[in-house]
């Protein structure tokens, strides 16, 4: 299989014309694969659990935001603004255990500020709650590399992750890089 993507937690391989095989240490993938996220929203990809750390998903080609339908493009732009404002806010949590509360407050406020997307923020709040069952360090990031587009519709591939796990991986990789591990 040809590797078509690599990230902090995962390596993605093109398995067939329509599927990808994912090798991942991301606990968020585990939550997704076990159906804890609001699948009825149509925003999260169906993810098949193969075995621990191995998953299968539908293949989505690289995205161009211009391919989103107008309403989903506006949603994506809104989410990007929320994410950027969160980074620039100066109140980014100093402890990873506070990430859940941080994003819960952000999505709740956004629901009031953007009533046209109230249902979308309910979906994100429900997903955040589901992720927090695994760990309270659940965080959110949106960018073209962690979304997909399916018939003009925005799909959240890897918008959630666990900050504590990311922090640990960065530390381990730094140690390895400097020959300290």
Secondary structure, 3 states (H helix, E strand, C coil): CEEEEECCCEEEEECCCCEEEEEECCHHHHHHHCCCCCHHHCCECCEEEEECCEEEEECCCCCCHHHCCHHHHHHHHHHHHHHHHHHHCCCCCCCHHHHHHHHHHHHHHHHHHCHHHHHHHHHHHHHHHHHHCCCCCEEECCCHHHEEEECCEEEECCCEEEHHHHHHHHHHHHHHHCCCC
